[in-house]
């Protein structure tokens, strides 16, 4: 299993970034390549631009650690775990860390690249004031 990790420093408080990350049904608004996102309970279904739908199970939503984890449960991966950590840096900034563990290994590269782009898009939206404070 391969692991890819991407991080971005946000010039925003951890609480603001965490609120965006844990609005799990709106992932399609900042994760590249997603056309739609719905959620029922702890299962979120993302629809890719290609039309392929993937069910993802939210396995951790820890507001104390500011850690969100989910697994893709079908599709082109045998194993998958995504982890988003929002780390308060103590100066009204934070570090967003998006990690992907996946098998086959090449899927970690594909998903990991998108995760990095997702963090950059979330940063862009927050910097532009497109997300409520």
DOTOR-479288 format. One record per residue (C-alpha): x, y, z; residue in three letters; residue number from 1. Coordinates in nm, 4 decimals, always signed. Layout:
BEGIN
<site><east>X</east><north>Y</north><up>Z</up><residuo>ALA</residuo><num>NUM</num></site>
...
//
This chain:
BEGIN
<site><east>+0.0000</east><north>+0.0000</north><up>+0.0000</up><residuo>UNK</residuo><num>1</num></site>
<site><east>+0.1282</east><north>+0.3449</north><up>-0.0917</up><residuo>UNK</residuo><num>2</num></site>
<site><east>+0.0847</east><north>+0.6685</north><up>+0.1027</up><residuo>UNK</residuo><num>3</num></site>
<site><east>+0.0834</east><north>+1.0184</north><up>-0.0413</up><residuo>UNK</residuo><num>4</num></site>
<site><east>+0.0602</east><north>+1.3272</north><up>+0.1779</up><residuo>UNK</residuo><num>5</num></site>
<site><east>-0.0005</east><north>+1.6876</north><up>+0.0744</up><residuo>UNK</residuo><num>6</num></site>
<site><east>-0.0182</east><north>+1.9959</north><up>+0.2958</up><residuo>UNK</residuo><num>7</num></site>
<site><east>-0.1085</east><north>+2.3625</north><up>+0.2690</up><residuo>UNK</residuo><num>8</num></site>
<site><east>-0.0675</east><north>+2.6412</north><up>+0.5235</up><residuo>UNK</residuo><num>9</num></site>
<site><east>-0.3872</east><north>+2.8421</north><up>+0.5581</up><residuo>UNK</residuo><num>10</num></site>
<site><east>-0.3849</east><north>+3.2061</north><up>+0.6686</up><residuo>UNK</residuo><num>11</num></site>
<site><east>-0.7105</east><north>+3.1340</north><up>+0.8500</up><residuo>UNK</residuo><num>12</num></site>
<site><east>-0.8018</east><north>+2.9975</north><up>+1.1927</up><residuo>UNK</residuo><num>13</num></site>
<site><east>-0.8192</east><north>+2.6207</north><up>+1.2246</up><residuo>UNK</residuo><num>14</num></site>
<site><east>-1.1887</east><north>+2.6423</north><up>+1.3175</up><residuo>UNK</residuo><num>15</num></site>
<site><east>-1.2751</east><north>+2.7980</north><up>+0.9812</up><residuo>UNK</residuo><num>16</num></site>
<site><east>-1.0827</east><north>+2.5372</north><up>+0.7808</up><residuo>UNK</residuo><num>17</num></site>
<site><east>-1.2215</east><north>+2.2568</north><up>+0.9968</up><residuo>UNK</residuo><num>18</num></site>
<site><east>-1.5778</east><north>+2.3784</north><up>+0.9352</up><residuo>UNK</residuo><num>19</num></site>
<site><east>-1.5228</east><north>+2.3558</north><up>+0.5585</up><residuo>UNK</residuo><num>20</num></site>
<site><east>-1.3592</east><north>+2.0114</north><up>+0.5801</up><residuo>UNK</residuo><num>21</num></site>
<site><east>-1.6379</east><north>+1.8688</north><up>+0.7951</up><residuo>UNK</residuo><num>22</num></site>
<site><east>-1.9131</east><north>+1.9992</north><up>+0.5692</up><residuo>UNK</residuo><num>23</num></site>
<site><east>-1.8717</east><north>+1.6572</north><up>+0.4098</up><residuo>UNK</residuo><num>24</num></site>
<site><east>-2.1682</east><north>+1.6791</north><up>+0.1741</up><residuo>UNK</residuo><num>25</num></site>
<site><east>-2.0124</east><north>+1.9797</north><up>-0.0026</up><residuo>UNK</residuo><num>26</num></site>
<site><east>-1.6810</east><north>+1.8161</north><up>-0.0924</up><residuo>UNK</residuo><num>27</num></site>
<site><east>-1.7619</east><north>+1.8644</north><up>-0.4612</up><residuo>UNK</residuo><num>28</num></site>
<site><east>-1.7359</east><north>+2.2424</north><up>-0.4153</up><residuo>UNK</residuo><num>29</num></site>
<site><east>-1.3597</east><north>+2.2257</north><up>-0.3528</up><residuo>UNK</residuo><num>30</num></site>
<site><east>-1.2321</east><north>+1.8813</north><up>-0.4579</up><residuo>UNK</residuo><num>31</num></site>
<site><east>-1.1316</east><north>+1.8777</north><up>-0.8269</up><residuo>UNK</residuo><num>32</num></site>
<site><east>-1.2991</east><north>+1.6365</north><up>-1.0642</up><residuo>UNK</residuo><num>33</num></site>
<site><east>-1.6159</east><north>+1.5888</north><up>-0.8611</up><residuo>UNK</residuo><num>34</num></site>
<site><east>-1.9447</east><north>+1.6671</north><up>-1.0313</up><residuo>UNK</residuo><num>35</num></site>
<site><east>-2.1731</east><north>+1.5945</north><up>-0.7355</up><residuo>UNK</residuo><num>36</num></site>
<site><east>-2.1775</east><north>+1.4799</north><up>-0.3748</up><residuo>UNK</residuo><num>37</num></site>
<site><east>-2.4579</east><north>+1.3428</north><up>-0.1597</up><residuo>UNK</residuo><num>38</num></site>
<site><east>-2.4589</east><north>+1.2000</north><up>+0.1895</up><residuo>UNK</residuo><num>39</num></site>
<site><east>-2.6824</east><north>+0.9708</north><up>+0.3921</up><residuo>UNK</residuo><num>40</num></site>
<site><east>-2.5626</east><north>+0.9022</north><up>+0.7442</up><residuo>UNK</residuo><num>41</num></site>
<site><east>-2.1937</east><north>+0.8181</north><up>+0.7368</up><residuo>UNK</residuo><num>42</num></site>
<site><east>-2.1928</east><north>+0.7240</north><up>+0.3655</up><residuo>UNK</residuo><num>43</num></site>
<site><east>-2.1093</east><north>+0.9964</north><up>+0.1183</up><residuo>UNK</residuo><num>44</num></site>
<site><east>-2.1387</east><north>+0.9276</north><up>-0.2543</up><residuo>UNK</residuo><num>45</num></site>
<site><east>-1.9205</east><north>+1.1315</north><up>-0.4853</up><residuo>UNK</residuo><num>46</num></site>
<site><east>-1.9818</east><north>+1.1425</north><up>-0.8574</up><residuo>UNK</residuo><num>47</num></site>
<site><east>-1.6788</east><north>+1.2041</north><up>-1.0739</up><residuo>UNK</residuo><num>48</num></site>
<site><east>-1.6905</east><north>+1.4204</north><up>-1.3841</up><residuo>UNK</residuo><num>49</num></site>
<site><east>-1.6809</east><north>+1.0963</north><up>-1.5843</up><residuo>UNK</residuo><num>50</num></site>
<site><east>-2.0130</east><north>+0.9928</north><up>-1.4275</up><residuo>UNK</residuo><num>51</num></site>
<site><east>-1.8625</east><north>+0.7184</north><up>-1.2077</up><residuo>UNK</residuo><num>52</num></site>
<site><east>-2.0114</east><north>+0.7225</north><up>-0.8561</up><residuo>UNK</residuo><num>53</num></site>
<site><east>-1.8034</east><north>+0.6101</north><up>-0.5588</up><residuo>UNK</residuo><num>54</num></site>
<site><east>-1.9386</east><north>+0.5426</north><up>-0.2104</up><residuo>UNK</residuo><num>55</num></site>
<site><east>-1.7186</east><north>+0.6697</north><up>+0.0717</up><residuo>UNK</residuo><num>56</num></site>
<site><east>-1.7695</east><north>+0.5835</north><up>+0.4371</up><residuo>UNK</residuo><num>57</num></site>
<site><east>-1.6799</east><north>+0.8503</north><up>+0.6941</up><residuo>UNK</residuo><num>58</num></site>
<site><east>-1.4922</east><north>+0.6507</north><up>+0.9603</up><residuo>UNK</residuo><num>59</num></site>
<site><east>-1.3584</east><north>+0.9315</north><up>+1.1803</up><residuo>UNK</residuo><num>60</num></site>
<site><east>-1.4870</east><north>+1.2816</north><up>+1.2467</up><residuo>UNK</residuo><num>61</num></site>
<site><east>-1.2946</east><north>+1.3971</north><up>+1.5537</up><residuo>UNK</residuo><num>62</num></site>
<site><east>-1.3420</east><north>+1.7670</north><up>+1.6368</up><residuo>UNK</residuo><num>63</num></site>
<site><east>-1.0865</east><north>+1.7556</north><up>+1.9199</up><residuo>UNK</residuo><num>64</num></site>
<site><east>-0.8015</east><north>+1.6348</north><up>+1.6981</up><residuo>UNK</residuo><num>65</num></site>
<site><east>-0.9595</east><north>+1.7992</north><up>+1.3916</up><residuo>UNK</residuo><num>66</num></site>
<site><east>-0.9246</east><north>+1.4737</north><up>+1.2003</up><residuo>UNK</residuo><num>67</num></site>
<site><east>-1.1589</east><north>+1.3470</north><up>+0.9309</up><residuo>UNK</residuo><num>68</num></site>
<site><east>-1.1091</east><north>+1.0051</north><up>+0.7734</up><residuo>UNK</residuo><num>69</num></site>
<site><east>-1.3014</east><north>+0.8224</north><up>+0.5046</up><residuo>UNK</residuo><num>70</num></site>
<site><east>-1.2709</east><north>+0.5091</north><up>+0.2909</up><residuo>UNK</residuo><num>71</num></site>
<site><east>-1.3676</east><north>+0.4593</north><up>-0.0716</up><residuo>UNK</residuo><num>72</num></site>
<site><east>-1.5739</east><north>+0.1407</north><up>-0.0597</up><residuo>UNK</residuo><num>73</num></site>
<site><east>-1.5953</east><north>+0.0503</north><up>-0.4305</up><residuo>UNK</residuo><num>74</num></site>
<site><east>-1.4387</east><north>+0.1306</north><up>-0.7627</up><residuo>UNK</residuo><num>75</num></site>
<site><east>-1.0779</east><north>+0.1115</north><up>-0.8772</up><residuo>UNK</residuo><num>76</num></site>
<site><east>-0.9202</east><north>+0.0669</north><up>-0.5323</up><residuo>UNK</residuo><num>77</num></site>
<site><east>-0.8751</east><north>-0.2472</north><up>-0.3243</up><residuo>UNK</residuo><num>78</num></site>
<site><east>-0.7928</east><north>-0.0523</north><up>-0.0084</up><residuo>UNK</residuo><num>79</num></site>
<site><east>-0.8248</east><north>+0.3180</north><up>+0.0635</up><residuo>UNK</residuo><num>80</num></site>
<site><east>-0.8097</east><north>+0.5520</north><up>+0.3609</up><residuo>UNK</residuo><num>81</num></site>
<site><east>-0.8058</east><north>+0.9298</north><up>+0.3331</up><residuo>UNK</residuo><num>82</num></site>
<site><east>-0.7155</east><north>+1.1451</north><up>+0.6322</up><residuo>UNK</residuo><num>83</num></site>
<site><east>-0.7595</east><north>+1.5203</north><up>+0.6580</up><residuo>UNK</residuo><num>84</num></site>
<site><east>-0.5955</east><north>+1.6860</north><up>+0.9569</up><residuo>UNK</residuo><num>85</num></site>
<site><east>-0.6318</east><north>+2.0546</north><up>+1.0419</up><residuo>UNK</residuo><num>86</num></site>
<site><east>-0.3491</east><north>+2.1564</north><up>+1.2740</up><residuo>UNK</residuo><num>87</num></site>
<site><east>-0.3771</east><north>+2.4847</north><up>+1.4640</up><residuo>UNK</residuo><num>88</num></site>
<site><east>-0.0434</east><north>+2.6683</north><up>+1.4468</up><residuo>UNK</residuo><num>89</num></site>
<site><east>-0.1364</east><north>+2.9050</north><up>+1.7293</up><residuo>UNK</residuo><num>90</num></site>
<site><east>-0.1233</east><north>+3.2295</north><up>+1.5331</up><residuo>UNK</residuo><num>91</num></site>
<site><east>-0.4627</east><north>+3.2269</north><up>+1.3566</up><residuo>UNK</residuo><num>92</num></site>
<site><east>-0.3122</east><north>+3.0083</north><up>+1.0848</up><residuo>UNK</residuo><num>93</num></site>
<site><east>-0.3274</east><north>+2.6347</north><up>+1.0411</up><residuo>UNK</residuo><num>94</num></site>
<site><east>-0.1857</east><north>+2.3510</north><up>+0.8386</up><residuo>UNK</residuo><num>95</num></site>
<site><east>-0.4195</east><north>+2.1352</north><up>+0.6334</up><residuo>UNK</residuo><num>96</num></site>
<site><east>-0.2768</east><north>+1.7882</north><up>+0.5725</up><residuo>UNK</residuo><num>97</num></site>
<site><east>-0.4493</east><north>+1.5496</north><up>+0.3298</up><residuo>UNK</residuo><num>98</num></site>
<site><east>-0.3126</east><north>+1.1936</north><up>+0.3286</up><residuo>UNK</residuo><num>99</num></site>
<site><east>-0.4120</east><north>+0.9047</north><up>+0.1070</up><residuo>UNK</residuo><num>100</num></site>
<site><east>-0.3301</east><north>+0.5390</north><up>+0.1671</up><residuo>UNK</residuo><num>101</num></site>
<site><east>-0.4339</east><north>+0.3255</north><up>-0.1289</up><residuo>UNK</residuo><num>102</num></site>
<site><east>-0.3865</east><north>-0.0034</north><up>-0.3048</up><residuo>UNK</residuo><num>103</num></site>
<site><east>-0.3056</east><north>-0.0468</north><up>-0.5863</up><residuo>UNK</residuo><num>104</num></site>
<site><east>-0.0183</east><north>+0.1912</north><up>-0.5268</up><residuo>UNK</residuo><num>105</num></site>
<site><east>-0.0819</east><north>+0.3927</north><up>-0.8438</up><residuo>UNK</residuo><num>106</num></site>
<site><east>-0.4204</east><north>+0.4970</north><up>-0.7050</up><residuo>UNK</residuo><num>107</num></site>
<site><east>-0.2435</east><north>+0.6716</north><up>-0.4153</up><residuo>UNK</residuo><num>108</num></site>
<site><east>-0.0600</east><north>+0.8833</north><up>-0.6729</up><residuo>UNK</residuo><num>109</num></site>
<site><east>-0.3788</east><north>+0.9680</north><up>-0.8608</up><residuo>UNK</residuo><num>110</num></site>
<site><east>-0.5888</east><north>+1.0413</north><up>-0.5528</up><residuo>UNK</residuo><num>111</num></site>
<site><east>-0.3004</east><north>+1.2108</north><up>-0.3700</up><residuo>UNK</residuo><num>112</num></site>
<site><east>-0.2474</east><north>+1.4581</north><up>-0.6533</up><residuo>UNK</residuo><num>113</num></site>
<site><east>-0.6162</east><north>+1.5487</north><up>-0.6452</up><residuo>UNK</residuo><num>114</num></site>
<site><east>-0.5989</east><north>+1.5902</north><up>-0.2654</up><residuo>UNK</residuo><num>115</num></site>
<site><east>-0.3212</east><north>+1.8460</north><up>-0.3022</up><residuo>UNK</residuo><num>116</num></site>
<site><east>-0.5245</east><north>+2.0338</north><up>-0.5606</up><residuo>UNK</residuo><num>117</num></site>
<site><east>-0.8270</east><north>+2.0162</north><up>-0.3293</up><residuo>UNK</residuo><num>118</num></site>
<site><east>-0.6371</east><north>+2.1840</north><up>-0.0458</up><residuo>UNK</residuo><num>119</num></site>
<site><east>-0.5200</east><north>+2.4579</north><up>-0.2820</up><residuo>UNK</residuo><num>120</num></site>
<site><east>-0.8769</east><north>+2.5163</north><up>-0.4045</up><residuo>UNK</residuo><num>121</num></site>
<site><east>-1.0074</east><north>+2.5329</north><up>-0.0484</up><residuo>UNK</residuo><num>122</num></site>
<site><east>-0.7323</east><north>+2.7821</north><up>+0.0327</up><residuo>UNK</residuo><num>123</num></site>
<site><east>-0.8258</east><north>+2.9892</north><up>-0.2741</up><residuo>UNK</residuo><num>124</num></site>
<site><east>-1.1935</east><north>+2.9923</north><up>-0.1728</up><residuo>UNK</residuo><num>125</num></site>
<site><east>-1.1157</east><north>+3.0945</north><up>+0.1846</up><residuo>UNK</residuo><num>126</num></site>
<site><east>-0.8718</east><north>+3.3644</north><up>+0.0732</up><residuo>UNK</residuo><num>127</num></site>
<site><east>-1.1330</east><north>+3.5024</north><up>-0.1682</up><residuo>UNK</residuo><num>128</num></site>
<site><east>-1.3999</east><north>+3.5068</north><up>+0.1044</up><residuo>UNK</residuo><num>129</num></site>
<site><east>-1.6164</east><north>+3.2599</north><up>-0.0873</up><residuo>UNK</residuo><num>130</num></site>
<site><east>-1.6781</east><north>+3.0596</north><up>+0.2324</up><residuo>UNK</residuo><num>131</num></site>
<site><east>-1.8502</east><north>+3.2188</north><up>+0.5321</up><residuo>UNK</residuo><num>132</num></site>
<site><east>-1.6334</east><north>+3.3021</north><up>+0.8325</up><residuo>UNK</residuo><num>133</num></site>
//
